[in-house]
Amino acid sequence: MSIPDPGNLERFLAPGRASAFLRRGDGIVGIGEVARFSTDSLDAADVWWNQFVADLENETELPGVSGTGPLAFGTFCFDADHSEQQSVLVVPEVIVGRRRGQAWMTRISQGDANDRMPALQAPPVGPGRVELQDSTLSAQEWEQVVAQAVEMIRRGEVDKVVLARDVRARAEQPIDPRWLVNQLVNRYRDCWTYLVDRTVGASPEMLVRTEGGLATSRVLAGTIRRPYAADTSELATILNGSMKDLREHEYAVESVACGLEDWCTGMNVPDAPYVLELPNVLHLATDITGVLRPGASSLALAATLHPSAAVCGTPTPVARELIAALEGMDRGHYAGPVGWIDSSGDGEWAIALRGGQLSAVDEHEMQLFAGCGIVRDSVPADEVAETLAKFAPMRQALTGE
Ligand SMILES: C=C(O[C@H]1C=CC=C(C(=O)O)[C@@H]1O)C(=O)O
């Protein structure tokens, strides 16, 4: 149902079962849980969701408005073949959303649904002192792995591979993901702040969004660090002229454009990237738009596009195997699709970057991830520095620095 402006959406997030997908004050939050589907595949999730929706009686005051009515949040593994974790779709009991001045609330219930608004929650408490420690590999060990990858690229074994590393955060107090969401929505307004199950972060990259027959994707690859108070126009010029970053970017755009092609009757792929400025880094960015053929659900599209060369590499199968062999860690949901789907199949699937995963067993712990696209002229020490900049959003959210 349509509601008056609800104010800050994150204030509805209840302790425990809460989901969020927010950007620039708009977005959706989910409270409680009426159903959950664990899987190892995006396609299986799409089938399950279709069936779930078909079995529902859906009454809506806002027919055709994307995100209204029943909706599921999801967080997917980067590579189910090399992960101990499961991907998951969560259907919340109550959803509050706002987009372009229109706000709504949805309740999903087994009996008659009431129209009571969910309660506003007390502000979450911070995690106190937080220690961060290299996890699977030390920064030096990871630098050597990057050097190894550069050698393989120069020998022609692969064109591009995206390598990541992890850091473990240990906090004095339990880590409340709602605290992290509050920090991220305020500092990283141009990113999509996500919280689904135990996956949380603020991603600048949209794998695919579908709305009203259009698909859009924001492809990022190619990065320059942004030191505090640096002149960004100078940095943007350097990034725009860097052959290494342009090459890295081209692979990523090509992978998404090729993936979308079959689903679209027409597509706009800009010839050259623009520079996206974030508080911690600048990225080369390309926004792709496509006119969808009928019946394309956002999850089916995400299944086709994942993993793009922004988080895996080129050729995809070779890069995927190399990642599993070289990183030595389970990426879990890092770099997997994270987002939501509504009853019409429309949805938004960001790539779970600049975030981490809360521990399932210890509420004082979480694992943070950051990675970099490696091409033939990558410099391993620079890539380590780049990961530090990419850890910044979560480091700041955890430590409040
Ligand atoms: C893999 C990550 O970033 C990707 C997205 C933007 C720029 C990237 C880069 O320049 O390497 C990466 O492709 C990450 O943040 O962990």
PDBQT file of the ligand as one rigid body, heavy atoms in Angstrom, charges set to zero:
ROOT
HETATM    1  C1  LIG A 501      36.964  -6.483  -7.371  1.00  0.00    +0.000 C 
HETATM    2  C2  LIG A 501      36.709  -5.291  -6.872  1.00  0.00    +0.000 C 
HETATM    3  O1  LIG A 501      36.491  -4.187  -7.650  1.00  0.00    +0.000 OA
HETATM    4  C3  LIG A 501      36.190  -4.316  -9.038  1.00  0.00    +0.000 C 
HETATM    5  C4  LIG A 501      35.293  -3.204  -9.376  1.00  0.00    +0.000 C 
HETATM    6  C5  LIG A 501      35.799  -1.974  -9.730  1.00  0.00    +0.000 C 
HETATM    7  C6  LIG A 501      37.158  -1.825 -10.016  1.00  0.00    +0.000 C 
HETATM    8  C7  LIG A 501      37.994  -2.887 -10.031  1.00  0.00    +0.000 C 
HETATM    9  C8  LIG A 501      39.429  -2.740 -10.363  1.00  0.00    +0.000 C 
HETATM   10  O2  LIG A 501      39.837  -1.640 -10.799  1.00  0.00    +0.000 OA
HETATM   11  O3  LIG A 501      40.203  -3.662 -10.169  1.00  0.00    +0.000 OA
HETATM   12  C9  LIG A 501      37.482  -4.266  -9.845  1.00  0.00    +0.000 C 
HETATM   13  O4  LIG A 501      37.286  -4.788 -11.112  1.00  0.00    +0.000 OA
HETATM   14  C10 LIG A 501      36.641  -5.059  -5.425  1.00  0.00    +0.000 C 
HETATM   15  O5  LIG A 501      36.303  -3.943  -5.007  1.00  0.00    +0.000 OA
HETATM   16  O6  LIG A 501      36.882  -6.002  -4.640  1.00  0.00    +0.000 OA
ENDROOT
TORSDOF 0
